[in-house]
Amino acid sequence: MSLSNTATPKYYGIFRDRVLRGEIPVCREIEMQMNRIDAMIKNPDYYYDDKAVEGWIEFCENELTLTDGSDLHLLDTFKLWGEDVWGWYYFVEKRIWTPGVHGTRGRYVKKRIKRRLRNKQFLIVGRGASKSLYASCHQAYALTVDTSTTYQITTAPTMKQADEILSPIRTAITRAKGPYFMFLTDGSLQNTTGSKANRVKLASTKKGIENFITGSLLEIRPMRIDKLQGMRSKMNTVDEWLSGDIREDPVGAIEQGAAKIDDWLIIATSSEGTVRNGCGDTIKMELMKILKGDYVNDHVSIWWYKLDDVTEVADPAMWVKANPNLGITVSYETYQTEVERAENAPAARNDILAKRFGLPMEGFTYFFSYEETKRHKRRRDFWEMPCAMGADLSQGDDFCAFTFMFPLQTGQYGVKTRSYISDLTYHNLPLAMRIKYDSFISEGSLVVLEGAVLDLMEVYDDLDSYIEQHKYDVRCFGYDPYNAKEFVNRWEMENGPFGIVKVIQGARTESVPLGELKKLAGERLLLFDEELMEFAMANCVTIEDTNGNRKLLKMHREQKIDNVSAMMDAFVAYKLNKDAFE
């Protein structure tokens, strides 16, 4: 058949039929990816090339081996994912300079150029799915079959992880079984002066893996932005980009250089991670927009496997949603053991739920659980209601944060927040974080004031207007004394001395109110609907002193927790002034 703009992809068609028959349960994200492929099949501008797909499959099965030297038989999932990479094409018109013949002047000629549709593939799948081997198949194919490839990169949070991509290729070199690899590896690496026919053409060297025919190199690079930018690499694999504490986008860094050449490709594979508010969260937000159809980007392939809900952990029939290779590359017994471990070892629970079942959990060191940090969908204004106000004042990079707590007759507490940063702080933010801050600004929870340093009297004026606008009845005020003297003096002068509470920071004073707030959050009694408060709660970690007292901390400078600190100050003030709310 070769190139067709009407054909249904073979392996996707098999998969789709099995899903529709109910043989394979899939999560919402996979359903959305299927909808995208269905739309591509109907698009007359896109072409499916079955020969390209079968060529990749035949190469992998005929030439590559597993790391123990045994034969490689591609999994159905590998064929499905690989087809999505190598099977789709489109045509572009380009002006190509054509030299003249017999001394005549050359000219530009319009030509239709075939281009591979997919430039990036994101694969998020449970641990044990052999995703590293899948990445190896692409790297080996590009290194040996694509004669235009000159430079290839593989990266991971550690060099050992990145080297796992090269291991199957090295095995295939030392135990060549297919005719092509036997030809490429025949000869001696040390033979540099004799006949080229007697020299090895493909070898593992100190640099990485080299193809001496094409001059191509597959190299391991550290997962650092300065080591990945501007490399002009055609074939790239990024492993475990969600699993480490990666603060900058490695995929974006590679793309900057790769996008300057034709038919570049990035395969990004990972299990779900436990680090939040990093580059992984930002990438996932973009992927979700593509899946939902908020914007169309058919150059990106997305296979995102996960459970739809934590309750599905109790149902082994649903586990294949998170790992489609379950029962093949990893046993059900292994998963069952992990489930039992999660039940009996709380410290490991979130890591297991994330990496085995694709649930975006926080690391066990975080104070609030993932469920506790999710903001409520229903929006509440708390108009003219009595409240306690807490303040965590800053003039630098941190938020100058205010949180309002509204005690309700139901035992719940309404929560609203208002924060301030300087114009200089905002413009010095990395792009990904600036996008997040823009969301806070849009919802009205963050205000950017002009200048390099916040003027606390300007903050006071804006906050006073905000309180008046919403008719909040502030009956007590708790504050961290650091940097607060000028603000508190003005508050006392204009509102009187009643209900003002100094909240000393430290493990001895924070532990009890933090424990109470944790209990309220666990019972979903903190009613907040703002993304900024969700962000702040998700960043909170605690440390314990020798007496078991807990102190609030953040893991990284950019992970702001100031609004939670302000909430704690408000809660302390409320508890000491309950009579003012009767």
C-alpha positions in Angstrom: 0.0 0.0 0.0 2.7 2.5 1.0 1.6 6.1 1.2 -2.2 6.6 1.7 -4.3 9.5 3.0 -7.4 7.2 3.5 -5.9 4.2 5.3 -6.4 3.3 9.0 -3.0 2.6 10.7 -2.7 -1.2 11.1 -1.6 -1.4 14.8 -3.8 1.4 15.9 -6.7 -0.2 14.2 -6.1 -3.5 16.1 -5.8 -1.6 19.4 -8.9 0.5 18.7 -11.0 -2.5 18.0 -9.9 -4.2 21.2 -10.8 -1.1 23.2 -14.2 -0.8 21.6 -14.9 -4.4 22.4 -14.1 -3.8 26.0 -11.0 -6.1 26.0 -8.6 -3.3 27.0 -9.6 -0.7 29.6 -8.1 2.7 29.0 -8.0 6.0 30.9 -9.4 9.3 29.7 -6.1 10.5 28.4 -5.7 7.5 26.1 -9.3 8.0 24.9 -8.4 11.6 24.0 -5.3 10.4 22.1 -7.5 8.0 20.2 -9.8 10.8 19.3 -6.8 12.7 17.9 -5.7 9.8 15.8 -9.3 9.3 14.5 -9.3 12.9 13.4 -5.9 12.5 11.7 -7.2 9.5 9.7 -10.0 11.7 8.3 -7.6 14.5 7.4 -6.8 14.4 3.7 -3.5 16.3 4.2 -2.0 13.5 6.3 -0.6 10.3 4.8 0.0 6.9 6.4 3.1 5.0 5.2 2.8 1.3 6.1 6.2 0.5 4.6 8.0 2.9 6.9 6.3 1.3 9.9 7.0 -2.2 8.8 10.6 -1.3 8.0 11.1 0.0 11.5 9.6 -3.2 13.0 11.6 -5.5 10.8 14.8 -3.7 11.7 14.2 -4.0 15.4 13.2 -7.7 15.3 15.9 -8.8 12.8 18.8 -6.8 14.0 18.4 -6.0 17.7 18.6 -8.2 20.8 17.7 -8.0 24.4 20.5 -7.2 26.8 20.9 -10.9 27.6 21.4 -11.6 23.9 18.0 -13.2 23.3 15.8 -12.4 20.4 13.8 -9.2 20.4 10.1 -9.5 19.6 8.4 -6.1 19.6 5.5 -5.8 22.0 2.1 -4.8 20.6 2.5 -1.5 22.5 5.9 -0.8 20.9 4.3 -1.3 17.5 1.4 1.0 18.4 3.7 3.8 19.7 6.3 3.3 16.9 3.6 3.4 14.2 2.5 6.8 15.6 6.0 8.1 15.2 7.1 6.6 11.8 3.7 6.1 10.1 2.4 9.7 9.6 3.6 12.1 6.9 2.6 15.3 5.1 3.9 17.4 2.2 5.2 20.9 2.1 6.2 23.0 -0.9 9.7 24.4 -0.8 11.7 26.4 -3.3 14.8 24.3 -4.1 17.8 25.7 -6.0 18.5 23.7 -9.0 21.8 24.2 -10.8 21.8 24.6 -14.6 23.2 22.1 -17.0 26.0 22.7 -19.4 26.9 26.0 -17.8 23.4 27.5 -17.9 22.2 29.6 -15.0 20.4 27.7 -12.2 17.0 28.6 -10.8 14.6 28.0 -7.9 12.1 25.2 -8.5 9.0 24.5 -6.4 9.0 20.9 -5.1 6.7 18.9 -2.8 8.8 17.6 0.1 7.7 14.7 2.2 8.0 15.4 6.0 7.4 13.1 9.0 4.4 14.5 10.9 5.6 13.6 14.4 8.5 15.5 15.9 7.8 14.7 19.6 6.4 11.7 21.4 5.6 11.8 25.1 5.1 8.4 26.7 4.0 8.4 30.4 3.6 4.9 31.6 3.9 2.9 34.8 7.2 1.5 35.9 8.1 -1.8 34.4 6.8 -1.2 30.9 10.2 -1.4 29.2 10.0 2.1 28.0 13.9 2.4 27.9 14.1 -0.5 25.5 11.4 1.2 23.4 13.7 4.3 23.2 16.7 2.1 22.3 14.8 0.8 19.3 14.4 4.4 17.9 18.0 5.3 18.7 19.4 2.2 17.0 17.2 2.7 13.9 18.2 6.3 13.5 21.9 5.5 14.0 22.1 2.8 11.4 19.3 3.2 8.9 18.9 6.9 8.6 22.0 8.0 6.6 21.3 11.7 7.2 21.6 11.4 10.9 24.9 12.8 12.3 24.3 13.4 16.0 22.0 11.8 18.5 21.4 12.5 22.2 20.0 10.5 25.1 19.6 12.0 28.5 18.1 11.1 31.9 18.3 12.4 35.5 21.4 10.2 36.1 24.1 9.1 33.7 23.4 5.5 34.7 19.7 5.8 33.7 20.8 7.4 30.4 23.2 4.5 29.7 20.3 2.0 29.8 19.3 3.3 26.4 22.7 2.3 25.0 22.9 -1.1 26.6 20.7 -3.1 24.1 22.5 -1.4 21.2 25.9 -2.4 22.6 24.6 -6.0 23.0 23.4 -6.0 19.4 26.9 -4.9 18.4 28.7 -7.6 20.3 26.2 -10.3 19.5 25.2 -9.3 16.0 22.5 -11.6 14.6 21.0 -9.8 11.7 22.7 -9.3 8.3 23.0 -5.6 8.6 24.5 -5.5 12.1 26.8 -8.4 11.1 28.0 -6.2 8.2 28.4 -3.1 10.4 30.3 -4.9 13.1 32.5 -7.0 10.9 36.2 -6.0 11.0 38.5 -4.4 13.6 38.2 -1.1 15.4 42.0 -1.0 15.6 42.4 -1.3 11.8 42.9 2.3 10.8 45.4 2.0 8.0 44.3 -1.1 6.0 41.4 -1.5 3.7 38.2 0.2 4.7 36.3 -3.0 4.0 38.2 -4.6 6.9 37.3 -1.8 9.4 34.4 -2.0 11.8 31.6 0.4 10.8 29.6 0.5 14.0 31.2 0.4 17.5 30.8 1.4 21.1 33.5 3.9 22.0 34.5 6.3 24.7 32.3 8.9 23.0 29.2 6.7 22.9 28.2 4.6 19.9 29.6 5.6 16.5 28.6 4.9 13.0 31.8 5.4 11.0 30.0 5.1 7.6 27.7 8.1 8.2 29.8 9.8 10.8 27.0 9.7 13.3 27.4 9.6 17.1 24.9 8.6 19.8 26.0 10.3 22.9 24.9 10.4 26.6 24.3 14.0 27.8 23.6 15.1 31.4 20.1 16.3 32.0 21.2 20.0 32.4 20.0 22.8 30.3 23.5 24.1 29.5 24.5 20.6 28.3 21.5 20.2 26.0 20.9 23.5 24.3 22.0 24.2 20.8 23.2 20.7 19.9 21.3 20.3 16.5 20.7 16.7 17.3 18.3 14.8 15.0 17.3 11.9 17.1 16.8 12.4 20.9 15.5 10.4 23.8 14.7 11.8 27.2 14.2 9.3 30.0 12.4 9.8 33.3 11.8 13.5 32.8 9.0 13.3 35.5 10.9 11.2 38.0 13.7 13.5 39.1 13.6 17.0 40.6 14.1 18.7 37.3 13.4 22.4 37.5 14.0 23.3 33.8 12.6 21.7 30.7 15.1 19.3 29.0 12.8 18.6 26.1 12.5 22.3 25.3 16.3 22.7 25.6 16.9 19.9 23.1 14.2 21.2 20.8 15.9 24.6 20.5 18.8 23.0 18.5 17.0 20.1 17.0 14.3 22.2 15.4 16.9 23.8 13.1 17.2 20.6 11.1 14.6 18.6 9.1 12.7 15.6 10.4 14.1 15.9 14.0 12.6 13.7 16.7 12.4 13.7 20.5 11.1 10.6 22.3 10.4 11.5 26.0 9.5 8.6 28.2 8.8 8.5 32.0 6.7 7.1 34.8 4.8 9.7 36.8 6.8 11.6 39.4 6.4 12.9 42.9 7.9 16.4 42.4 5.4 19.1 41.8 5.6 22.6 40.4 8.6 21.7 38.3 9.0 21.5 34.5 7.1 18.2 34.4 3.9 19.9 35.6 4.3 22.6 33.0 4.8 20.1 30.2 1.8 18.0 31.4 -0.4 21.1 31.4 0.5 21.7 27.7 0.0 18.0 26.8 -3.4 18.1 28.4 -4.4 21.2 26.4 -3.4 19.3 23.2 -5.3 16.2 24.2 -8.4 18.2 25.0 -8.2 20.0 21.7 -7.7 23.5 23.3 -5.1 23.9 20.6 -4.1 21.6 17.8 -0.6 20.3 17.5 -0.4 17.1 15.4 3.4 17.2 15.5 3.1 15.8 19.1 2.2 12.2 19.9 1.0 11.6 23.5 0.5 8.2 25.2 -0.4 8.9 28.8 -1.3 5.8 30.8 -2.7 6.2 34.3 -5.6 5.1 36.6 -8.5 7.5 36.4 -9.0 7.4 40.2 -7.1 6.2 43.2 -10.0 3.8 44.0 -9.0 1.8 40.9 -5.9 0.7 42.8 -8.1 -1.9 44.5 -9.2 -3.4 41.2 -6.5 -5.4 39.4 -8.6 -5.4 36.2 -7.9 -1.7 36.0 -4.2 -1.7 36.5 -3.5 -2.2 32.7 -4.7 1.4 32.4 -1.5 2.5 34.0 0.8 -0.1 32.4 -0.4 -1.7 29.1 2.5 -4.2 29.3 1.4 -5.6 32.6 1.6 -9.4 32.6 4.3 -9.2 29.9 7.2 -7.1 31.0 6.2 -6.9 34.6 4.0 -9.4 36.6 0.7 -8.8 38.3 2.4 -10.3 41.4 4.9 -7.5 41.4 2.1 -4.9 41.3 0.1 -6.8 44.0 3.2 -6.7 46.2 3.6 -3.0 45.6 -0.1 -2.4 46.6 0.4 -4.3 49.8 3.6 -2.4 50.5 1.7 0.9 49.9 -0.9 -0.1 52.5 1.7 -1.0 55.1 4.5 1.5 54.4 3.1 5.0 54.3 6.4 6.5 53.4 6.5 4.6 50.2 2.8 4.9 49.3 2.9 8.0 47.2 6.0 6.9 45.3 4.2 3.6 44.4 0.9 5.3 43.4 2.8 7.7 41.2 5.3 5.4 39.5 3.2 2.2 39.3 -0.2 3.6 38.7 0.4 7.0 37.1 -1.4 9.0 39.9 0.2 12.5 40.3 1.1 12.2 44.0 3.4 14.3 46.0 6.5 13.0 47.6 6.1 11.8 51.2 8.0 14.7 52.6 5.2 17.1 51.6 3.0 18.3 54.5 -0.4 18.3 52.7 -1.5 15.3 50.6 -2.3 15.7 46.9 -6.1 15.5 47.6 -5.8 18.1 50.4 -4.2 20.6 48.0 -6.9 20.5 45.3 -9.0 23.6 45.3 -12.7 23.5 45.4 -14.6 24.0 42.2 -17.4 26.0 43.7 -16.5 29.7 44.0 -17.4 31.5 47.2 -17.1 35.2 47.9 -17.7 35.4 51.7 -19.2 38.9 51.2 -19.5 40.9 54.4 -18.5 37.9 56.6 -16.4 38.1 59.7 -12.8 36.8 59.3 -9.3 36.5 60.7 -6.5 37.9 58.7 -2.9 36.6 58.6 0.1 38.2 57.2 3.6 37.0 56.1 5.3 40.2 54.9 8.2 40.3 52.4 9.7 43.0 50.3 12.0 40.7 48.3 11.4 37.6 46.1 8.9 36.0 48.4 5.2 36.8 48.3 4.0 39.5 50.6 1.1 37.3 51.6 -2.3 37.8 53.3 -4.8 35.1 54.0 -8.3 35.5 55.3 -10.1 32.7 57.2 -13.9 32.8 57.5 -15.2 30.6 60.4 -18.5 29.1 59.2 -21.3 27.6 61.3 -20.8 24.2 59.5 -17.3 23.8 61.1 -15.7 24.8 57.8 -13.4 27.7 57.1 -13.6 29.8 54.0 -10.1 30.8 52.8 -9.2 33.7 50.5 -5.7 35.1 49.8 -4.1 38.2 48.4 -0.4 38.5 47.7 2.1 41.0 46.3 5.4 40.9 44.4 7.5 43.7 42.8 7.6 44.3 39.1 11.3 43.4 39.1 10.6 40.0 40.7 7.9 39.2 38.2 10.1 40.0 35.1 13.0 38.0 36.5 10.9 34.8 36.6 11.7 31.9 34.3 9.1 31.7 31.5 7.3 28.6 32.9 6.9 30.1 36.3 5.8 33.5 34.8 3.0 31.6 33.0 1.9 30.2 36.4 2.1 33.6 38.0 -0.1 35.0 35.2 -2.8 32.6 36.3 -2.6 33.9 39.8 -2.8 37.5 38.5 -5.8 36.6 36.4 -7.8 35.2 39.3 -7.0 38.3 41.4 -4.9 36.5 44.1 -1.6 38.1 43.1 -0.8 41.8 42.4 2.3 43.1 40.8 3.4 46.5 42.1 5.9 48.8 40.3 9.5 49.0 41.5 12.4 46.8 42.5 11.3 46.5 46.1 7.8 46.4 47.5 6.6 49.5 49.3 4.6 48.1 52.3 2.5 51.3 52.5 1.5 50.8 48.9 0.7 47.2 49.8 -1.3 48.5 52.7 -3.3 50.9 50.6 -4.2 48.2 48.0 -5.1 45.6 50.7 -7.3 48.1 52.5 -9.1 48.8 49.2 -9.4 45.1 48.6 -11.0 44.5 52.1 -13.4 47.4 51.6 -14.3 46.2 48.1 -15.2 42.8 49.4 -16.7 44.0 52.7 -14.6 41.7 54.7 -15.2 42.1 58.5 -11.7 41.6 59.8 -12.0 40.9 63.6 -8.4 39.8 64.3 -5.0 40.0 62.7 -2.1 37.5 63.2 1.3 38.3 61.8 4.9 37.2 61.6 6.9 40.0 63.2 9.7 39.9 60.6 9.5 43.0 58.5 6.1 43.8 59.9 6.6 46.8 62.2 5.6 49.6 59.9 2.6 47.8 58.5 1.3 46.6 61.9 1.7 50.1 63.4 -0.5 51.6 60.7 -3.1 48.9 61.1 -3.3 49.5 64.8 -3.5 53.2 64.3 -6.4 52.9 61.8 -8.2 49.9 63.2 -7.4 49.9 66.9 -5.3 47.5 69.0 -7.9 44.8 69.4 -7.3 41.3 68.1 -3.7 41.9 66.9 -1.6 38.8 67.6 2.2 38.4 67.1 2.9 34.8 65.9 6.5 33.8 66.5 7.8 31.5 63.8 9.5 28.2 64.9 8.8 24.5 65.5 7.6 25.0 69.1 5.0 27.6 68.1 4.0 26.3 64.6 3.5 22.6 65.4 0.1 22.7 67.1 -1.6 25.1 64.6 -0.1 23.2 61.7 -1.4 20.0 63.0 -4.9 21.5 63.3 -4.8 22.9 59.8 -3.6 19.5 58.5 -6.7 17.9 60.1 -9.0 20.5 58.6 -7.4 20.0 55.2 -7.8 16.2 55.5 -11.5 16.5 56.2 -11.8 19.1 53.3 -13.0 21.7 55.8 -10.7 24.4 54.3 -12.8 25.9 51.5 -10.5 27.6 49.0 -11.0 28.1 45.3 -7.9 30.0 44.3 -5.0 28.4 42.3 -2.4 30.4 44.3 -3.5 28.7 47.6 -3.4 25.3 45.9 0.2 26.2 44.7 1.3 27.2 48.2 -0.2 24.2 49.9 1.4 21.9 47.4 4.8 23.4 48.2 4.7 22.9 51.9 7.1 20.5 53.6 7.8 20.2 57.3 10.8 19.2 59.5 10.7 17.9 63.0 12.9 18.8 66.0 14.0 16.3 68.6 10.7 16.8 70.4 8.6 16.0 67.4 7.5 19.6 66.8 7.0 20.5 63.1 8.2 23.6 61.3 6.9 24.8 57.9 9.5 24.8 55.0 9.8 24.8 51.3 12.0 22.6 49.2 13.1 25.2 46.7 13.3 28.9 46.5 10.7 29.2 43.8 8.2 27.0 45.7 6.3 29.7 47.6 4.5 28.8 50.9 3.9 32.3 52.2 0.1 32.1 51.9 0.1 29.0 54.1 2.2 30.8 56.6 -0.3 33.6 56.6 -3.1 31.1 57.0 -1.5 29.7 60.0 -1.1 33.3 61.5 -4.8 33.9 60.8 -5.8 30.6 62.5 -3.7 31.4 65.6 -5.3 34.8 65.8 -8.7 33.4 65.4 -8.2 30.8 68.2 -7.1 33.5 70.6 -10.0 35.8 69.7 -12.9 33.4 69.3 -15.1 35.6 71.5 -15.0 38.3 68.8 -16.8 35.9 66.5 -19.7 35.0 68.8 
